[in-house]
Amino acid sequence: TAAAFSSDGSALLTACSDGSARLWNAEDGKIKAVLRRHAGALRHVGFAPSGTRIITIGEDRTARLWNEVGNPIAALTGHTEAISGAVFSPDNRHLAPTSDDCTLRVWDLSQKTSRAYFGHTDEVWRAAWSPDQSRIATTSRDASVRVWDLESGAAQVLLGHRSGIRNVV
């Protein structure tokens, strides 16, 4: 996602190919902050459901976590290829980035630890949390959907598409 509104609609976040993101006041159109830390174009930006955290995803294989006013909190690394997207858990406690390295990685944001989920055979494009946060569905260029049990790490593989699956909600 190249642009995202905060959950209350008061802020807008936009991604730029120069590696920066801009945090806008959605009411008056003024820039609140410029977020610069990535060494390459941004691929994705987003807000946590609470609106208190921001994520920026760059082609530099890094997910960067910011507070709601644009101050850096953490750099989340571990992917070996570019990160394609990320989604916060409904309770704001976890982040699930997807990557061109064929993996899903789930971060515990309070502990700054992650677990990788392997199984796709091509780029993983998007993820979606189940309402109870016990599972995550991922889509991939390999034409499969995988529904991951986060505790066991096992995946249910859903087949039927003939080409890559771009999104899941």
Salt bridges, closest charged atoms under 4 A:
ASP60 OD1 - HIS38 ND1 3.12
ASP91 OD2 - ARG93 NH1 3.66
ASP100 OD2 - ARG43 NH1 3.12
ASP101 OD2 - HIS79 ND1 3.08
GLU123 OE2 - ARG141 NH1 3.58
ASP142 OD2 - HIS120 ND1 3.09
